[in-house]
């Protein structure tokens, strides 16, 4: 059974994380779809994950009287990340499949163009670039199934991230 403080804080901060991520997506959508291939947006999202994880783990550790075993720290962080990712994923699915399905095609074109430019900078042969373009045109990364596949990968990364954060926030054991 999960401690109520861990569950409450994980869900609360997960909702905050999910809403913030959805707002970032909505902002990028409203400003310029090219922001979806921007590296600095990814960096901002990582900083947000870090900040919210630190806040929830600090608060939970304090509420548990600084008795915070690794499992409890991991559970708190993972619930937060999981809830946040699920909310952001649901928002993406709704936005790209119901609100503006046409944005999927535009974004696919932007991703292809960005990938081609990157591959050209690396000196990739034209035949390899053409093969990559053909494969990318077969799959639309903004379809519901592709978004869900990407979500699984993000959840795995979130679990690893939660393990690292838990290692930092766990209580120190006292040797007697």
C-alpha positions as CSV (number, residue, x, y, z in Angstrom):
1,X,0.0,0.0,0.0
2,X,1.3,3.4,-0.9
3,X,1.6,6.0,1.8
4,X,-1.1,8.6,1.5
5,X,1.4,11.5,1.6
6,X,3.4,10.0,-1.2
7,X,0.3,9.3,-3.3
8,X,-1.2,12.8,-2.6
9,X,2.0,14.7,-3.4
10,X,2.9,12.5,-6.4
11,X,-0.6,13.1,-8.0
12,X,-0.8,16.8,-7.1
13,X,2.7,17.6,-8.5
14,X,2.0,15.2,-11.5
15,X,-1.0,17.3,-12.3
16,X,1.0,20.4,-12.1
17,X,3.7,18.9,-14.3
18,X,1.1,17.7,-16.9
19,X,-0.6,21.1,-17.0
20,X,2.7,22.9,-17.4
21,X,3.8,20.5,-20.2
22,X,0.4,20.9,-21.9
23,X,0.7,24.7,-21.7
24,X,4.1,24.5,-23.3
25,X,2.7,22.5,-26.1
26,X,-0.2,24.9,-26.5
27,X,2.1,27.8,-26.6
28,X,4.4,26.2,-29.2
29,X,1.3,25.4,-31.3
30,X,0.0,29.0,-31.0
31,X,3.4,30.7,-31.7
32,X,5.1,28.5,-34.3
33,X,5.0,24.8,-35.1
34,X,8.7,24.9,-35.8
35,X,9.2,25.1,-32.1
36,X,8.4,21.4,-31.9
37,X,11.8,20.6,-33.4
38,X,13.7,23.1,-31.2
39,X,16.3,21.7,-28.9
40,X,16.0,24.5,-26.4
41,X,12.4,23.6,-25.8
42,X,13.6,20.1,-24.8
43,X,16.1,21.7,-22.4
44,X,13.3,23.8,-20.9
45,X,11.2,20.7,-20.4
46,X,14.1,18.9,-18.7
47,X,14.6,21.9,-16.3
48,X,10.8,21.8,-15.5
49,X,10.9,18.0,-14.8
50,X,13.9,18.6,-12.5
51,X,12.4,21.6,-10.7
52,X,9.1,19.8,-10.1
53,X,10.8,16.6,-9.0
54,X,13.0,18.5,-6.5
55,X,9.9,20.3,-5.1
56,X,7.8,17.2,-4.7
57,X,10.6,15.1,-3.2
58,X,11.7,17.9,-0.8
59,X,8.1,18.4,0.3
60,X,7.4,14.7,0.7
61,X,10.6,14.1,2.6
62,X,9.8,16.9,5.0
63,X,6.2,15.7,5.5
64,X,7.5,12.2,6.3
65,X,9.8,13.6,9.0
66,X,12.9,13.1,6.9
67,X,12.4,9.4,7.0
68,X,12.5,8.8,3.2
69,X,13.7,5.4,2.1
70,X,14.8,5.0,-1.6
71,X,11.5,3.1,-2.5
72,X,9.4,6.0,-1.1
73,X,11.4,8.6,-2.9
74,X,11.3,6.6,-6.2
75,X,7.5,6.1,-5.9
76,X,6.9,9.8,-5.2
77,X,9.0,10.9,-8.2
78,X,7.6,8.2,-10.5
79,X,4.0,8.9,-9.7
80,X,4.7,12.6,-10.4
81,X,6.4,11.9,-13.7
82,X,3.8,9.3,-14.8
83,X,0.8,11.5,-14.1
84,X,2.5,14.5,-15.8
85,X,3.4,12.5,-18.9
86,X,-0.1,11.0,-19.2
87,X,-1.8,14.4,-19.0
88,X,0.6,15.9,-21.6
89,X,0.1,12.8,-23.8
90,X,-3.7,13.1,-23.6
91,X,-3.4,16.8,-24.5
92,X,-1.2,16.0,-27.5
93,X,-3.7,13.3,-28.7
94,X,-6.6,15.7,-28.4
95,X,-4.7,18.6,-30.1
96,X,-3.3,16.7,-33.0
97,X,-6.1,14.3,-33.7
98,X,-9.3,16.2,-32.8
99,X,-8.7,19.9,-32.5
100,X,-6.3,20.4,-35.5
101,X,-5.6,17.1,-37.4
102,X,-4.0,19.2,-40.2
103,X,-1.2,20.2,-37.9
104,X,0.1,16.6,-38.0
105,X,1.0,16.9,-41.6
106,X,2.6,20.3,-41.2
107,X,4.6,19.0,-38.2
108,X,5.7,15.9,-40.2
109,X,7.0,18.2,-43.0
110,X,8.8,20.3,-40.4
111,X,10.4,17.2,-38.8
112,X,11.5,15.8,-42.2
113,X,13.0,19.2,-43.3
114,X,14.8,19.5,-40.0
115,X,16.1,16.0,-40.1
116,X,17.3,16.4,-43.7
117,X,19.2,19.6,-42.8
118,X,20.8,17.9,-39.9
119,X,21.8,14.9,-42.0
120,X,23.3,17.2,-44.6
121,X,25.4,19.0,-42.0
122,X,26.8,15.6,-41.0
123,X,27.7,14.9,-44.6
124,X,25.3,12.0,-45.0
125,X,25.1,10.6,-48.5
126,X,22.0,11.6,-50.6
127,X,20.8,8.0,-50.9
128,X,20.7,7.6,-47.1
129,X,18.9,10.9,-46.8
130,X,16.3,9.8,-49.4
131,X,15.9,6.5,-47.5
132,X,15.3,8.3,-44.3
133,X,12.8,10.6,-45.9
134,X,10.9,7.7,-47.3
135,X,10.7,6.0,-43.9
136,X,9.6,9.2,-42.2
137,X,6.8,9.7,-44.7
138,X,5.5,6.2,-43.9
139,X,5.0,7.1,-40.2
140,X,3.4,10.2,-38.8
141,X,4.8,10.8,-35.3
142,X,1.7,12.8,-34.3
143,X,-0.9,10.0,-34.9
144,X,-2.4,8.6,-31.7
145,X,-0.5,5.3,-32.0
146,X,2.8,7.0,-32.5
147,X,2.2,9.4,-29.7
148,X,1.4,6.4,-27.4
149,X,4.6,4.6,-28.5
150,X,6.6,7.7,-27.8
151,X,4.9,7.9,-24.4
152,X,6.2,4.5,-23.5
153,X,9.7,5.6,-24.2
154,X,9.2,8.8,-22.2
155,X,7.9,6.8,-19.2
156,X,11.0,4.6,-19.3
157,X,13.2,7.7,-19.3
158,X,11.1,9.1,-16.5
159,X,11.6,5.9,-14.5
160,X,15.4,6.2,-14.9
161,X,15.2,9.9,-14.0
162,X,13.1,8.9,-10.9
163,X,15.7,6.4,-9.8
164,X,18.4,9.0,-10.0
165,X,16.3,11.6,-8.1
166,X,15.4,9.0,-5.5
167,X,19.1,8.2,-4.9
168,X,19.7,11.9,-4.1
169,X,16.7,12.4,-1.9
170,X,16.6,9.1,0.1
171,X,17.3,9.3,3.8
172,X,20.8,8.5,4.9
173,X,21.0,5.3,6.9
174,X,22.6,5.7,10.3
175,X,25.2,3.0,11.2
176,X,25.3,2.2,14.9
